[in-house]
Amino acid sequence: MRVLVTGGAGFIGSAVCRRLVLEHGMSVVNIDKLTYAANLRSLDALAGESAYAFEQVDICDRADVDGVFAKYQPDAMIHLAAESHVDRSITGPSAFINTNVVGTYNLLEAARNYWDRLTPKRRDRFRFVHVSTDEVYGSLGATGLFCEETSYQPSSPYSASKAASDHLALAWFKTYGLPVVVSNCSNNYGPYQFPEKLIPLMVLNAIEGKPLPVYGSGSNVRDWLYVDDHAEGLISLLTRGQPGDKYNFGGNSERSNLDVVELICDVLERMVPGRTKMRSLIKFVKDRPGHDLRYAIDASKAHRELGWKPSKTFEEGITHTVQWYLENRNWWEAPRVNVYSGARLGLPEMQH
């Protein structure tokens, strides 16, 4: 099977590419615009692999996307390309509308044009896996879980743009029959994550002895999913996902933001000789606007229909992640210096 992956130089996308080629023996065509958060070094493990190809393509460029379909003739696709950082969406929403909404529309139309011309057998096998987020569902109270039937109530420009793309994807199934499968996942973490997101930012700040900024009181709760577990779930959708259906992927690992940061501090103290009182680096800062209180995923449908379940506990995943960042300075030091040093993002007064 040859799989077209959009955004394959990003965090989740690179994990999907690596696993498709190295674990599942499939061919991959990776298209990525190479924005600030992309890093081709995340794909070094695929260097020299004949089953892997890369094309620098913006999903908003229809002609280039059509060219990729024509050149590589994929059997399926996993659409991961997106602007994904909530804080950046607050200060600069236009990029999120363009990439997440317009870009998804372009891909759906390019895929439909390609799919319409396939033989019946290949049409039946083709899947357009559209990858989304649990943030489209809005915020939970102290109890309850998001399921596939939960109503959409997005809170940020980011989640609103992803909600729009989900609706487009499912509309292309209902109207045109394009075999779309939609996935919604909880917060991912693990190696190769760009250091603007909570876990890598806290790990790198802690390694460097810098303050660990926690929004508000740190009581906001997220469900955490190790990135390779998520990648396996997405790959399962290529062959077992039902067109027109939705699947939630979660780690069954709810933690408050403060709990996450404290665990990172404790793990680093164990790993780095001489490091003590790491929790003293924690600093509470002004909360971001529209900060959802709690996300939690009911992944029972994926367990039941796909045979999928997360393989790592949160504590195992965090330990492995911290160890990876300690051992891979050559991956994160350049982006940390040249792209994003850890400055605060996401306050409306920062707009310009």
SULLINJO-V236239 format. One record per pair of residues at least 4 apart in sequence whose C-alpha atoms are under 8 Angstrom apart, sorted by the first residue. I is the first residue (numbers start at 1). J is the second residue. Records with the same first field share a line. If there is no record, write none. Layout:
I = J  J
//
This chain:
1 = 26  27  74  75  76
2 = 26  27  28  29  73  74  75  76
3 = 26  27  28  29  74  75  76  77  78
4 = 28  29  30  31  74  75  76  77  78
5 = 13  17  28  29  30  31  77  78  79  80
6 = 13  30  31  32  59  77  78  79  80  81
7 = 13  14  30  31  32  33  38  79  80  81  82
8 = 12  13  14  16  17  30  31  32  80  81
9 = 13  14  30  32  34  38  39  40  42  43
10 = 14  37  38  39  42  81  193
11 = 15  38  42  192  193  194
12 = 16  80  188  227  231
13 = 17  80  81
14 = 18  42  43
15 = 19  227  228  231
16 = 20  228  231  232  234  235
17 = 21  28  30  43
18 = 22  23  43  45  46
19 = 23  24  231  232
20 = 24  25  26  27  28  235
21 = 25  26  27  28  46  51  52
22 = 26  46
26 = 51
27 = 51  52
28 = 51  52  53
29 = 52  53  54  55  72
30 = 52  53  54  55
31 = 54  55  56  57  58
32 = 38  54  55  56  57  58  59  81
33 = 56  57  58  59
34 = 38  39  56
36 = 339
37 = 194
38 = 194
39 = 43
40 = 44
41 = 331
42 = 192  331
43 = 47
46 = 52
55 = 68
57 = 61  64  65
58 = 64  65
59 = 64  65  81  99  103  104  106  107
60 = 98  99  102  103  104  106  107
61 = 65  103  106
62 = 66  106  107  110
63 = 67
64 = 68
65 = 69  107  110
66 = 70  110  114
67 = 71
68 = 72  73
69 = 73  74  110  111  114
70 = 114
75 = 122  125  126  127
76 = 125  126  127  128  129  238
77 = 126  127  128  129  238
78 = 128  129  130  131  234
79 = 128  129  130  131
80 = 130  131  132
81 = 99  100
82 = 96  99  100
83 = 95  96  99  100  158
84 = 89  96  158
85 = 89  158  196  197
86 = 90  156  157  158  159  346
87 = 91  288  345  346  347
88 = 92  93  345  346
89 = 93  94  95  96  156  157  158  346
90 = 156  157  158  346  347  348
91 = 345  346  347  348  350  351  352
92 = 96  351
93 = 97  157  158
94 = 98
95 = 99
96 = 100  101  157  158  161
97 = 101  102  161
98 = 102  103
99 = 103  104
100 = 104  161  162  165
101 = 105  161  162  164  165
102 = 106
103 = 107
104 = 108  165  168  169
105 = 109  165  168  169
106 = 110
107 = 111
108 = 112  169  172
109 = 113
110 = 114
111 = 115  128
112 = 116  176  178
113 = 117
114 = 118
115 = 123  126  178
116 = 123
118 = 122  123
119 = 123
120 = 124
121 = 125
122 = 126
125 = 239
126 = 179
127 = 179  180  181  238  243
128 = 178  179  180  181
129 = 180  181  182  183  234  237  238
130 = 166  169  180  181  182  183
131 = 182  183  184  185
132 = 162  163  166  182  183  184  185
133 = 159  162  183  184  185  186  187
134 = 138  146  184  185  186  248  295  297
135 = 139  154  155  159  186  295
136 = 152  153  154  155  159  160  162  163
137 = 146  150  151  152  153  154
138 = 152  153  154  155  292  295
139 = 153  292  293  294  295
140 = 144  145  292  293  294  295  296
141 = 293  294
142 = 294
144 = 296
145 = 295  296  297  298
146 = 150  295  296  297  298
147 = 248  297  298  299
148 = 246  247  248
152 = 163
154 = 159  160  163
155 = 159  160  290  291  292
156 = 160  290
157 = 161
158 = 162
159 = 163
160 = 164
161 = 165
162 = 166
163 = 167
164 = 168
165 = 169
166 = 170  182
167 = 171
168 = 172
169 = 173  180  182
170 = 174  180  181  182  244
171 = 175  176
172 = 176  177  178  180
173 = 177  178  179  180  243  244
174 = 178  244
178 = 243
179 = 243  244
180 = 243  244  245
181 = 237  241  242  243  244  245  246  247
182 = 244  245  246  247
183 = 234  246  247  248  249
184 = 246  247  248  249
185 = 225  230  248  249  250  297
186 = 222  223  224  225  249  250  251  295  296  297
187 = 222  223  224  225
188 = 224  225  226  227  230
189 = 193  199  224  225  226  227  321
190 = 226  227  228  317  318  320  321
191 = 321  324  325
192 = 331
193 = 197  200
194 = 200  332
195 = 199  200  201  204  332  336  340  342
196 = 200  201  340  342
197 = 201
198 = 202
199 = 203  260  261
200 = 204
201 = 205  342
202 = 206  212  213  261  264
203 = 207  264  322  325
204 = 208  325
205 = 209  210  211  212
206 = 210  211  212  265  268  278  281
207 = 268  326
209 = 281
210 = 281
211 = 281  282  283
212 = 261  281  282  283
213 = 282  283  284  285
214 = 218  257  258  282  283  284  285
215 = 284  285  286  287  288
216 = 284  285  286  287  288
217 = 258  284
218 = 256  257  258  259  284
219 = 256  257  258  293
220 = 256  257  292  293  294
221 = 254  255  256  257  293  294  295
222 = 253  254  255  256  257  294  295  296
223 = 250  251  252  253  254  255  295  296  297
224 = 250  251  252  253  254  255  314
225 = 229  230  249  250  251  252  253  310  314
226 = 230  251  310  312  314  317
227 = 231
228 = 232
229 = 233  309  310  311  312
230 = 234  249  310
231 = 235
232 = 236  308
233 = 237  249  302  306  308  309
234 = 238
235 = 239
236 = 240  241  306  308
237 = 241  242  306
240 = 306
241 = 245  306
247 = 299  301  302
248 = 297  298  299  301  302
249 = 297  298  299  302
250 = 296  297  298  299  310
251 = 297  310  313  314
252 = 296  297
253 = 313  314
254 = 296
255 = 259  260
256 = 260
257 = 261
258 = 262
259 = 263
260 = 264
261 = 265  282
262 = 266  279
263 = 267
264 = 268  318  322
265 = 269  278  279
266 = 270  278  279
267 = 271  319  322
268 = 272  275  278  322
269 = 273  274  275  276  277  278
270 = 275
271 = 323
278 = 282
287 = 291
288 = 346  347
289 = 346  347  348
299 = 303
300 = 304
301 = 305  306
302 = 306  307  308  309
303 = 307  308  309
304 = 308
312 = 316  317
313 = 317
314 = 318
315 = 319
316 = 320
317 = 321
318 = 322
319 = 323
320 = 324
321 = 325
322 = 326
323 = 327
324 = 328
325 = 329  332
328 = 332
329 = 333
330 = 334
331 = 335
332 = 336
333 = 337
334 = 338  339
335 = 339  340  341
336 = 340  341  342
337 = 341
345 = 350
346 = 350
347 = 351
//
